Amino acid sequence: MRRLESDLSAAIFDALNIGLALLDGDKRVIAWNSWLAVASGITAETATGRRLDAIFPNSGLRRLDLAISEALETGTARLLTHSLHPSLLPLRTPAGRSLVHNILVQPVCEKPASKCLVQVTDVTVAARRAEILRERQNARYASVVDSAPDAILTLDAAGLIQFANPAATREFGYASQELVGHHMGLLLEAEAWGKIWPAVLGGEPVHGPVEVVARRKDGSPSYLEISASRWTSDSRVFVTIILHDVNERRAVEEALRTLNQTLERRVAERTADRDRMWRLSTDVMIVAQLNGTINAINPAWTQLFGWDEAGLVGSSMIDFIHPEDRDQFQSILRDLSTGGAPKLFELRLQTHDHRSRRIEWSAVAADGLLQAVGRDVTAEREAEQALQKAEEALRQAQKMEAIGQLTGGIAHDFNNLLTGIIGSMHILKRRVTAGRYDDAERFMDAAVTSANRAAALTHRLLAFARRQPLDLKAVDANQMVQGMEELLRRTLGEQVELTTDLEPALWPAFTDAHQLENAILNLAINARDAMPDGGQLTITTRNAVSHEPVLDGQEEIPDGNYTVICVSDTGAGMAPDVITKAFEPFFTTKPIGQGTGLGLSMIYGFTKQSRGAVRIRSTVGHGTTVSLYLPRHNGPILPPPDKQSHEIPKGDGETVLLIEDDSSVRLLIGEVLRELGYACIEASEGQAALPILISNTRLDLMITDVGLPGLSGRQLATVARQYRPELKILFVTGYAEHATGHTKFLEPGMEMVTKPFALDALALKIREMILQNRTY
């Protein structure tokens, strides 16, 4: 049985795919299996009884022998790997190649061991795989090193260069073969290298920005940052050095250093300039907090205001500002403190001797402070005021001259008119006294005609001043011109030929028909007078869109749509200086006594009041064209009312309160009211009418003059409406301002008539108001 077990163990020993050698205490081979016999080429018979160093002479088995001794003496197993011990046993693969192997030495029994087992494992395939992997890794590392932008060198323990990457050859200007084998002192200065090399060789790596100066092949210096680390391979010491080029960075740093020095110098120069400006400027400068507390002032403050710096710094600027300007300054401070834009403003500041200076300020908020520069404009403002006074005096003188011309012209015309009125009335009075009533109507008509002419003259004056109330409505200018042709032909006479050229699709004009008719007639008369030997007068109508070109010396026409009526003649024409004066009141080129000079001025006032314009085109010897631009009316033209005669409407016993301070006018209106069947209560002023308004007296209408002494007519109307909300009120005024602004002046149930007025028109207005919305 024992023999069977022994044979079985021997068979297993030989069948294992590892090498096994059993050694006795003298290190001699007891057993040598088949795997080991094949790998070594030595049979078991040859190996048995011999020591390994005898079997493999000259193989350097000292490390293996020590492991066997340690196993026999101490009972310790030891593994010898090929990576640390590449040369163990001279074994071969079946293909004849060197067999890479590991050896495990194990004691067979307790220490001290009498036997030990040497186990050889084939790791050729694994080693080859590791070698292939290592070669691939080395290739990758070589690629990284070759493509690195920094110079990389490998040195041996003596400091000799063993490897240099392409970046190193580019950096130093040497070829690779010129560097390998040379000492590092070829590249680095001895002093710097002497400080770095001992530390690195001693195992202390160099990291961080350690800067050295290297020498290139051409002798030029190169500034580099060095990193170095020691490593070993097969008991050999190597040092890898990485050198990073910092020449560009140093150049930038040097440029920045130079720039900083330049900027510092310029800042110092500008600071000096600013300090000089601060000291020498005649303008006042201030730095203050945004609550007005003064931090600094320049010397100009003392020169201008008499305050010294010590007396102002720490004080509030508001204390030195004129009381009337403090709210403005505080508002500016609030705006600046919330990020407002820089400000330009004027303030008055008090001087030390309690005078006031006007300062024009430019202020901004920066870094939480108010920074401002002020210029004394007191003299300029005083000069401007003096100039304004002089201009006002000149305007006043011109106004007085115009008034002199105006009063002279009015006096001349009104004297003629008053002569006709007064003379007719005196003759009529004498004849009535004598009981003679024959031919009385002729003198009454003469007086009425002179009065109407006086009213027409007043209308002309109001038209020039643009104060005459207009009845603005849609007007068909073509129809008006056609309707005036007969009148115009009689006015022009036989020597002047009248022609018309009317736009068929003419827009309606928004204007006063009566004033437009007067304007066309006036222009026709002027044209006739400009053609004493005869000629041609043409009236043209057309539409004008947007604006017309501006003529020299004439006002611009606002953008818009206009109906244009042009009156052209072939007369003597006007010189440019005459055109510029044509619209002035009382300016005329006609002989004394043949013209008032109000014709064109009346037309000018009428068109401006209609929101239109007038244009004059004229050349001396070639005639004149006057164009009236009237705003287009965008609605339809209403048909004119039927012109039929009617009687003056009578009253039905209604009560009218009349307030008029002029006794003549009050007498006249009161008499008319009573003749028409109204009950009339009269008062000469507003205060006298109040008790009547407060009482229970029935009132159907109140007629009041606007310009009453004391309580005005408008104020009286307000009081009346408090006690009689439904009372209708008719205002009578001779003031053009009231008439032209009546839309703001009047409330519902209020109307206005202007003096002078016809009595039948007054009667119609009274009856119309009383019957309108009657509630009783």
C-alpha positions in Angstrom: 0.0 0.0 0.0 2.8 2.4 0.9 4.5 1.6 -2.4 1.2 2.4 -4.2 1.0 5.8 -2.5 4.6 6.4 -3.3 4.1 5.6 -7.0 1.0 7.8 -7.1 2.8 10.8 -5.5 5.7 10.3 -8.0 3.3 10.3 -10.9 1.6 13.5 -9.7 5.0 15.1 -9.0 6.0 14.5 -12.6 2.6 15.5 -14.1 2.4 19.0 -12.6 2.8 21.9 -15.1 5.4 23.6 -12.9 9.0 22.9 -12.1 9.6 21.1 -8.7 12.9 20.3 -7.1 13.1 18.8 -3.6 16.3 19.5 -1.7 17.7 17.9 1.5 19.3 19.8 4.4 22.6 20.0 2.4 20.8 21.7 -0.5 21.2 18.6 -2.7 18.5 17.5 -5.1 16.4 14.6 -3.9 13.7 14.9 -6.6 13.6 16.6 -10.0 10.3 16.5 -11.9 9.8 16.1 -15.6 8.8 19.8 -16.3 12.1 21.0 -14.8 14.0 18.4 -16.7 12.5 19.6 -19.9 13.0 23.3 -19.1 16.6 22.9 -17.9 17.7 20.1 -20.3 19.0 18.2 -17.3 17.5 14.8 -16.5 16.5 13.8 -13.0 19.3 11.2 -12.8 21.8 13.9 -13.6 20.5 16.4 -11.1 19.9 14.0 -8.2 22.5 14.3 -5.5 23.9 17.5 -6.8 23.6 21.1 -5.5 21.9 23.7 -7.8 25.1 25.8 -8.2 26.8 22.6 -9.5 23.9 21.9 -11.8 23.9 25.4 -13.1 27.5 26.6 -12.8 28.2 30.3 -13.5 24.5 31.3 -13.3 24.7 33.7 -10.4 22.4 31.8 -8.0 23.5 33.7 -4.9 20.0 35.2 -4.2 18.4 31.8 -4.7 20.9 30.1 -2.5 20.2 32.6 0.3 16.5 31.9 0.0 17.1 28.1 0.3 19.3 28.7 3.3 16.6 30.9 4.9 13.9 28.3 4.3 16.0 25.4 5.8 17.2 27.5 8.8 14.2 29.6 9.7 11.4 27.8 8.0 10.5 31.0 6.0 9.2 30.8 2.5 10.5 33.3 -0.1 9.2 34.3 -3.5 11.7 35.5 -6.1 10.1 37.3 -9.0 11.5 37.9 -12.5 10.9 41.6 -12.3 13.3 42.0 -9.3 15.5 39.1 -10.2 15.5 38.8 -14.0 18.4 36.2 -14.0 17.5 33.2 -11.8 17.8 29.8 -13.6 18.9 29.3 -17.3 15.7 27.7 -18.4 14.3 27.5 -21.9 10.8 27.1 -23.4 10.1 24.2 -25.8 10.7 26.7 -28.6 14.2 27.4 -27.3 13.5 30.9 -26.0 14.5 32.1 -22.6 11.8 31.1 -20.1 10.7 33.9 -17.8 9.9 32.5 -14.4 9.2 33.1 -10.7 10.7 30.8 -8.0 9.0 30.0 -4.6 11.2 28.4 -2.0 9.2 26.7 0.8 10.3 24.6 3.8 8.9 21.1 3.8 8.7 20.6 7.6 9.0 22.6 10.8 12.1 24.7 11.4 14.9 23.8 11.3 13.8 22.1 8.1 15.3 18.9 6.8 14.0 19.5 3.3 12.8 22.4 1.1 10.8 22.6 -2.1 11.9 24.8 -5.0 8.8 25.6 -7.2 9.4 27.2 -10.6 6.4 28.8 -12.4 6.4 29.8 -16.1 5.3 33.5 -16.4 6.7 34.1 -19.9 3.3 34.9 -21.4 2.3 37.2 -18.6 5.7 38.9 -18.8 5.4 39.4 -22.5 1.9 40.9 -22.0 3.3 43.3 -19.4 6.2 44.2 -21.6 3.8 45.0 -24.5 1.7 47.1 -22.2 4.8 48.8 -20.9 6.0 49.5 -24.4 2.6 51.0 -25.3 2.6 53.2 -22.2 6.2 54.2 -22.9 5.1 55.1 -26.4 2.3 57.3 -25.1 4.6 58.9 -22.5 7.1 59.5 -25.3 4.4 61.1 -27.4 3.4 63.4 -24.5 7.0 64.3 -23.8 7.8 64.9 -27.5 4.8 67.2 -27.9 5.2 69.0 -24.6 5.7 72.7 -24.9 8.2 72.7 -22.0 11.8 71.5 -22.3 12.2 68.1 -20.6 15.6 66.6 -19.8 16.7 63.4 -18.1 20.0 63.4 -16.2 22.0 60.7 -14.6 23.5 60.9 -11.1 26.6 62.6 -12.5 24.4 65.4 -14.0 25.0 64.2 -17.5 22.2 64.7 -20.0 20.7 61.3 -21.1 17.6 62.6 -22.9 16.3 65.9 -24.3 12.8 66.3 -25.9 12.2 68.4 -29.0 11.1 71.4 -26.9 14.5 71.4 -25.3 16.3 71.5 -28.6 14.1 74.4 -29.7 14.6 76.3 -26.5 18.4 76.0 -26.3 19.2 75.9 -30.0 21.2 72.5 -29.8 20.5 69.3 -31.6 19.5 66.4 -29.4 22.9 64.6 -30.0 24.7 67.8 -29.0 23.0 67.7 -25.6 23.1 64.0 -24.7 26.3 63.2 -22.8 27.0 66.8 -21.8 26.8 68.1 -18.3 23.8 70.3 -17.3 26.3 73.1 -16.7 26.3 73.6 -20.4 22.8 75.1 -20.1 22.4 76.5 -16.6 24.6 79.0 -14.8 26.9 77.3 -12.2 25.5 79.3 -9.3 21.9 78.4 -9.9 22.7 74.8 -10.7 24.8 74.4 -7.6 21.9 75.4 -5.4 19.3 73.1 -7.1 21.3 69.9 -7.9 22.4 68.7 -4.4 18.8 69.0 -3.1 17.3 67.2 -6.0 19.9 64.4 -5.9 19.2 64.0 -2.2 15.6 63.2 -3.0 14.0 66.6 -2.4 11.9 67.5 -5.4 11.8 71.1 -6.8 8.3 72.3 -7.3 6.8 75.7 -7.7 8.1 78.8 -9.4 11.9 78.6 -9.1 13.3 80.8 -11.8 16.7 80.2 -13.4 18.6 81.8 -16.2 19.8 79.5 -19.0 22.2 80.1 -21.9 21.2 79.3 -25.4 23.6 78.0 -28.0 23.9 81.6 -29.4 24.8 82.9 -26.0 21.5 84.7 -25.4 19.9 84.3 -22.0 16.6 82.5 -21.5 14.4 82.9 -18.4 12.9 79.6 -17.3 11.0 78.1 -14.3 12.4 74.8 -13.2 10.8 71.7 -11.7 13.0 68.6 -10.9 12.4 65.2 -9.4 14.7 62.1 -8.7 13.7 58.6 -9.7 15.5 55.2 -9.9 15.5 52.3 -12.4 17.4 49.1 -11.9 19.2 50.7 -8.9 20.3 53.6 -11.1 19.5 57.2 -10.1 18.0 59.6 -12.6 16.7 63.1 -12.4 14.0 64.5 -14.7 14.0 68.3 -15.2 11.1 70.3 -16.7 11.9 73.9 -17.8 9.0 76.3 -18.5 9.7 79.3 -20.7 8.7 82.5 -18.9 10.4 85.0 -21.3 7.1 86.2 -22.7 5.6 86.6 -19.3 8.7 88.4 -18.1 8.4 90.7 -21.2 4.7 91.4 -20.3 5.6 92.0 -16.7 8.4 94.3 -17.8 6.0 96.1 -20.1 3.4 96.3 -17.3 6.1 97.6 -15.0 7.1 100.2 -17.5 3.4 101.1 -18.1 2.7 101.4 -14.4 5.7 103.7 -14.0 4.5 105.8 -16.9 0.9 105.9 -15.5 2.2 106.8 -12.1 4.3 109.5 -13.6 1.3 110.8 -15.6 -1.0 110.6 -12.6 1.5 112.5 -10.7 1.7 115.1 -13.5 -2.1 115.3 -13.8 -2.4 115.5 -10.0 0.0 118.4 -10.1 -2.0 120.0 -13.0 -5.2 119.5 -11.1 -3.7 121.0 -8.0 -2.5 124.0 -10.0 -6.0 124.4 -11.6 -7.5 124.0 -8.1 -5.3 126.7 -6.7 -5.2 129.1 -9.7 -8.7 128.8 -11.2 -11.0 131.8 -11.0 -14.0 129.5 -11.0 -15.1 128.2 -7.6 -14.7 124.4 -7.1 -16.1 122.3 -4.3 -16.2 118.8 -3.0 -19.1 118.1 -0.7 -21.1 115.3 0.8 -24.5 114.6 -0.8 -26.2 116.2 2.2 -24.4 119.5 1.4 -21.6 119.3 4.0 -18.5 120.9 2.5 -15.3 118.7 2.4 -13.0 121.0 0.4 -13.1 124.3 -1.5 -10.5 126.0 -3.7 -8.9 129.4 -3.1 -11.3 131.1 -5.5 -14.0 130.9 -2.8 -12.1 133.3 -0.7 -11.5 135.7 -3.6 -15.1 135.7 -4.7 -17.1 135.3 -1.6 -14.7 136.4 1.1 -15.0 133.2 3.1 -11.8 131.3 4.0 -11.5 127.6 3.8 -11.5 127.0 7.6 -14.8 128.9 7.9 -16.5 126.7 5.2 -15.1 123.2 5.5 -17.5 121.1 7.7 -20.3 123.6 7.2 -23.4 123.0 5.0 -23.4 124.6 1.6 -27.1 125.3 2.0 -26.3 127.9 4.7 -24.5 130.0 2.0 -27.2 129.8 -0.6 -29.8 132.5 -1.1 -33.0 131.4 0.8 -35.1 131.5 -2.4 -32.7 129.0 -4.1 -32.4 126.5 -1.3 -35.3 124.3 -2.3 -33.9 124.1 -5.9 -30.5 123.0 -4.5 -31.9 120.4 -2.2 -33.9 119.0 -5.1 -30.7 118.7 -7.2 -28.9 117.0 -4.3 -31.7 114.4 -4.0 -31.6 113.7 -7.7 -27.8 113.3 -7.8 -27.8 111.0 -4.7 -30.2 108.6 -6.6 -28.0 108.4 -9.6 -29.2 111.4 -11.6 -27.3 112.7 -14.6 -24.8 115.6 -14.2 -26.6 118.9 -13.6 -26.3 122.5 -15.0 -28.0 125.1 -12.9 -27.7 128.5 -11.4 -27.8 129.5 -7.7 -27.3 132.7 -5.8 -24.7 132.5 -3.0 -24.2 134.9 -0.2 -20.9 136.6 0.2 -19.2 137.4 3.5 -20.4 141.0 3.3 -24.0 139.9 2.7 -24.1 140.5 -1.0 -25.4 138.0 -3.5 -23.5 136.5 -6.4 -25.2 134.5 -9.2 -23.1 131.3 -9.9 -23.6 128.9 -12.9 -22.8 125.4 -11.6 -21.8 122.1 -13.3 -22.2 119.3 -10.8 -21.9 115.5 -10.7 -22.1 112.8 -8.0 -19.0 110.6 -8.0 -17.8 108.1 -5.3 -20.6 109.2 -3.0 -19.6 112.9 -3.2 -20.8 116.1 -4.9 -18.2 117.5 -7.2 -19.0 120.9 -8.7 -17.5 123.8 -10.6 -19.1 127.2 -10.5 -18.6 130.3 -12.7 -19.6 133.7 -11.6 -22.2 135.0 -14.1 -23.4 137.9 -12.0 -22.0 140.5 -14.5 -23.4 138.6 -17.5 -26.9 138.3 -16.0 -26.8 142.0 -15.0 -25.8 142.8 -18.6 -28.6 140.6 -19.9 -31.1 142.4 -17.7 -29.8 145.7 -18.8 -30.1 144.6 -22.5 -33.6 143.3 -21.8 -34.5 146.7 -20.3 -33.0 148.5 -23.3 -34.9 146.2 -25.7 -38.1 146.7 -23.7 -37.5 150.5 -23.8 -36.9 150.2 -27.6 -40.1 148.2 -28.0 -41.9 150.7 -25.9 -40.6 153.5 -28.1 -41.6 151.6 -31.2 -45.0 150.9 -29.7 -45.4 154.6 -28.9 -44.5 155.4 -32.4 -47.0 152.9 -33.8 -49.6 154.2 -31.4 -48.8 157.7 -32.6 -49.4 156.6 -36.2 -52.4 154.6 -35.1 -54.1 157.4 -33.3 -53.3 159.9 -36.1 -54.9 157.6 -38.6 -57.8 156.8 -36.4 -58.3 160.4 -35.5 -58.3 161.4 -39.2 -60.9 158.7 -40.1 -63.0 159.0 -37.0 -63.2 162.8 -37.3 -64.8 162.4 -40.7 -67.1 159.8 -39.4 -68.1 161.7 -36.3 -68.7 164.8 -38.4 -71.2 162.8 -40.4 -72.9 161.4 -37.2 -72.9 164.6 -35.1 -73.8 166.9 -38.0 -76.7 164.7 -39.1 -78.0 164.5 -35.5 -77.7 168.3 -34.9 -79.7 169.0 -38.1 -82.3 166.4 -37.2 -82.6 167.9 -33.6 -83.1 171.4 -35.0 -85.7 170.3 -37.4 -87.6 168.3 -34.8 -87.5 171.3 -32.5 -88.9 173.5 -35.3 -91.6 170.8 -36.0 -90.1 170.0 -39.4 -90.1 166.3 -40.1 -89.6 166.4 -43.8 -86.4 164.7 -45.1 -85.6 163.5 -41.5 -85.0 159.9 -42.7 -82.2 161.1 -45.0 -80.2 162.6 -42.1 -80.9 159.5 -39.9 -79.6 157.2 -42.7 -76.5 159.4 -43.0 -75.8 159.1 -39.3 -76.3 155.3 -39.4 -74.0 155.0 -42.4 -71.2 157.0 -40.7 -71.7 154.8 -37.6 -71.4 151.6 -39.6 -68.3 152.9 -41.3 -66.8 153.6 -37.8 -67.7 150.0 -36.8 -66.0 148.7 -40.0 -62.9 150.6 -39.1 -62.9 149.1 -35.7 -63.3 145.6 -37.2 -60.3 146.2 -39.4 -58.2 147.2 -36.4 -59.3 144.1 -34.5 -58.6 141.9 -37.5 -55.0 143.1 -37.7 -54.6 142.4 -33.9 -56.2 139.0 -34.5 -58.8 139.9 -31.8 -61.9 140.2 -34.0 -64.3 137.3 -33.3 -64.7 135.2 -36.4 -67.6 133.0 -37.5 -65.6 130.1 -38.6 -67.4 127.5 -40.8 -67.0 125.7 -44.1 -66.8 128.1 -47.1 -66.9 127.2 -50.8 -64.3 129.7 -52.1 -65.2 128.9 -55.8 -68.9 129.7 -55.2 -67.9 132.9 -53.4 -65.6 134.1 -56.2 -68.3 133.3 -58.8 -70.9 135.2 -56.7 -68.6 138.2 -56.5 -67.8 138.5 -60.2 -70.4 141.1 -61.0 -69.4 143.2 -57.9 -65.7 142.9 -58.8 -66.3 143.9 -62.5 -68.1 147.1 -61.4 -65.4 147.9 -58.9 -62.5 147.3 -61.3 -63.9 149.3 -64.2 -63.6 148.8 -67.9 -59.8 149.1 -68.1 -59.1 146.0 -66.0 -60.0 142.6 -67.4 -61.1 140.0 -64.7 -60.5 136.3 -65.3 -60.8 133.3 -63.0 -59.1 129.9 -62.9 -61.0 127.8 -60.3 -60.0 124.3 -59.2 -63.0 122.0 -59.9 -62.2 119.7 -56.9 -61.4 122.6 -54.5 -61.5 121.7 -50.8 -63.8 123.8 -48.6 -62.0 126.3 -46.5 -62.6 126.7 -42.7 -62.9 130.4 -42.3 -65.2 133.4 -41.9 -67.1 134.0 -45.1 -67.7 137.7 -44.5 -64.0 138.4 -43.8 -62.9 136.3 -46.8 -65.3 138.3 -49.0 -63.9 141.6 -47.7 -60.3 140.3 -48.2 -60.9 139.4 -51.8 -62.6 142.7 -52.5 -59.8 144.6 -50.8 -57.1 142.8 -52.8 -59.1 143.5 -56.0 -59.2 147.2 -55.2 -55.4 147.2 -54.4 -54.7 145.5 -57.7 -56.9 148.0 -59.6 -55.0 150.9 -58.0 -51.7 149.2 -59.1 -52.9 149.2 -62.7 -53.9 152.9 -63.4 -53.5 152.3 -67.2 -55.5 149.1 -67.1 -54.4 145.4 -67.0 -55.5 142.0 -66.1 -56.7 140.7 -62.7 -56.8 136.9 -62.2 -58.3 135.0 -59.3 -57.1 131.4 -58.9 -58.1 128.7 -56.5 -56.1 125.5 -55.8 -55.4 122.9 -53.1 -52.1 122.9 -51.2 -50.8 119.8 -49.4 -48.2 119.9 -46.6 -46.1 123.1 -46.7 -44.9 125.6 -49.3 -41.3 126.9 -49.6 -40.5 129.7 -47.3 -40.1 133.1 -49.0 -37.5 135.6 -47.8 -38.8 137.7 -45.0 -42.1 135.9 -44.7 -43.4 133.5 -42.1 -43.3 129.7 -42.6 -46.6 128.0 -43.4 -47.3 125.2 -40.9 -47.6 121.7 -42.3 -51.2 120.8 -43.2 -53.8 120.9 -46.0 -54.9 124.3 -47.3 -57.4 125.9 -49.6 -55.5 128.7 -51.5 -57.1 131.8 -53.1 -54.6 133.8 -55.3 -55.3 137.3 -56.6 -52.8 138.3 -59.3 -52.4 141.5 -61.2 -50.2 142.8 -64.0 -49.4 146.1 -62.3 -46.3 147.9 -61.2 -45.2 145.2 -58.6 -43.5 145.7 -55.3 -39.8 146.0 -54.3 -38.5 143.5 -51.6 -38.4 146.2 -48.9 -42.0 147.1 -49.7 -43.1 143.5 -49.4 -41.5 143.2 -45.9 -43.6 146.3 -44.7 -46.8 145.4 -46.6 -48.6 144.0 -43.6 -47.6 146.8 -41.2 -50.6 148.9 -40.0 -51.0 152.3 -41.8 -48.2 151.4 -44.3 -49.3 152.5 -47.8 -47.8 153.4 -51.1 -50.8 155.5 -52.1 -50.9 159.3 -51.9 -52.2 160.9 -48.7 -55.9 160.7 -48.4 -56.3 157.8 -50.8 -55.5 154.9 -48.4 -55.5 154.1 -44.7 -52.9 151.3 -44.9 -55.1 148.9 -43.0 -56.2 146.8 -46.0 -53.3 144.2 -46.1 -52.9 144.4 -42.3 -56.6 143.5 -41.9 -56.1 140.5 -44.3 -53.0 139.4 -42.4 -54.8 139.5 -39.1 -57.8 137.7 -40.5 -55.8 134.8 -42.1 -53.6 134.4 -39.0 -56.7 134.3 -36.8 -58.1 131.6 -39.1 -54.8 129.6 -38.5 -53.7 130.3 -42.1 -51.1 132.5 -43.8 -50.6 135.1 -46.5 -47.9 135.0 -49.2 -46.8 137.8 -51.5 -44.9 137.2 -54.7 -44.0 140.3 -56.6 -41.4 141.6 -59.1 -41.1 145.3 -59.9 -42.7 145.8 -63.4 -44.2 142.4 -63.5 -47.1 142.5 -61.2 -48.0 141.0 -57.8 -49.7 137.8 -56.6 -51.2 137.6 -53.1 -52.1 134.1 -51.9 -54.4 133.4 -49.0 -53.8 130.0 -47.3 -56.8 128.9 -45.4 -57.1 125.6 -43.5 -59.0 122.8 -45.2 -62.4 121.9 -43.8 -62.8 118.1 -43.6 -66.6 118.0 -43.2 -69.5 118.8 -45.6 -70.6 122.3 -46.5 -73.9 123.1 -44.9 -76.4 125.0 -47.2 -76.9 128.7 -46.3 -80.0 129.7 -44.4 -82.9 131.1 -46.3 -82.7 134.8 -46.7 -86.2 136.0 -45.9 -87.3 139.0 -44.0 -88.9 138.6 -40.6 -90.2 140.9 -38.0 -88.4 141.7 -34.7 -89.8 139.1 -32.2 -91.9 140.5 -29.4 -91.7 139.6 -25.7 -94.6 138.1 -23.7 -94.2 140.0 -20.4 -91.0 138.2 -19.4 -88.7 139.9 -16.9 -85.2 140.8 -17.8 -82.6 142.1 -15.4 -80.2 144.6 -17.1 -76.9 145.6 -15.6 -74.9 148.2 -17.5 -72.7 151.0 -16.1 -72.9 153.2 -19.2 -76.2 155.1 -18.8 -76.6 155.8 -22.5 -76.3 152.1 -23.4 -78.5 151.1 -20.4 -81.1 153.6 -21.5 -81.0 152.4 -25.1 -81.2 148.6 -24.2 -83.9 149.2 -21.6 -86.1 151.2 -23.9 -85.8 148.5 -26.6 -86.7 145.8 -24.1 -89.8 147.7 -23.0 -90.9 148.5 -26.5 -90.6 144.7 -27.3 -92.9 143.8 -24.4 -90.5 142.8 -21.7 -90.5 144.0 -18.1 -87.0 145.5 -17.5 -85.3 145.9 -14.1 -82.2 148.1 -14.4 -79.0 148.3 -12.3 -75.8 150.3 -12.9 -73.4 147.9 -11.2 -73.1 144.4 -10.0 -73.4 145.2 -6.3 -76.8 146.9 -6.9 -78.1 143.8 -8.7 -77.3 141.3 -5.9 -80.4 142.0 -3.8 -82.6 141.4 -6.9 -80.9 138.1 -7.6 -81.2 137.0 -4.0 -84.9 138.0 -3.9 -87.9 135.9 -5.1 -88.5 138.3 -8.1 -89.2 136.3 -11.3 -86.3 136.6 -13.7 -86.3 135.1 -17.2 -83.0 136.5 -18.4 -80.0 138.6 -17.1 -78.2 140.9 -19.5 -74.9 142.2 -18.1 -71.9 144.1 -19.3 -68.7 142.2 -18.8 -66.6 145.2 -17.7 -68.6 146.5 -14.8 -66.9 148.5 -12.0 -66.3 146.5 -8.8 -68.0 143.1 -9.2 -67.4 142.2 -12.9 -70.1 140.8 -15.1 -68.6 137.3 -15.0 -68.3 137.3 -11.2 -71.9 138.5 -11.0 -72.9 135.6 -13.2 -71.2 133.2 -10.9 -73.1 134.6 -7.9 -76.4 134.5 -9.9 -76.0 130.9 -10.8 -75.5 130.0 -7.1 -79.1 131.4 -6.4 -80.7 130.7 -9.8 -78.9 127.7 -11.4 -81.2 127.8 -14.5 -81.0 131.5 -15.1 -80.0 132.4 -18.7 -77.3 135.1 -19.0 -76.4 137.3 -22.0 -73.1 139.1 -21.8 -72.5 142.4 -23.6 -68.9 143.3 -24.2 -66.8 145.8 -26.2 -63.6 143.9 -25.3 -62.2 141.7 -28.1 -60.4 139.5 -25.6 -63.7 138.3 -24.2 -65.2 137.6 -27.6 -62.3 135.6 -28.9 -62.0 133.6 -25.8 -65.7 133.0 -25.2 -65.4 129.2 -25.3 -63.5 129.3 -22.0 -65.6 132.3 -20.7 -69.1 130.9 -21.1 -71.0 128.1 -19.5 -74.2 126.3 -20.7 -77.1 128.8 -20.8 -74.7 131.7 -21.4 -74.3 133.7 -24.6 -72.4 136.8 -25.7 -72.8 139.8 -28.1 -70.2 142.3 -28.9 -70.6 146.1 -29.3 -71.6 147.7 -31.5 -74.6 145.5 -32.4 -77.8 146.0 -34.3 -80.9 146.3 -32.1 -82.8 143.7 -34.2 -79.9 141.3 -33.7 -80.1 141.9 -30.0 -83.8 141.3 -30.0 -83.4 138.0 -31.9 -80.8 136.8 -29.4 -82.9 137.7 -26.4 -86.0 135.9 -27.7 -83.9 132.9 -28.8 -82.4 132.5 -25.3 -85.8 132.9 -23.5 -87.5 130.3 -25.6 -84.7 127.8 -25.5 -85.4 124.8 -23.3 -88.3 126.7 -21.6 -89.4 125.0 -18.4 -92.5 127.0 -17.6 
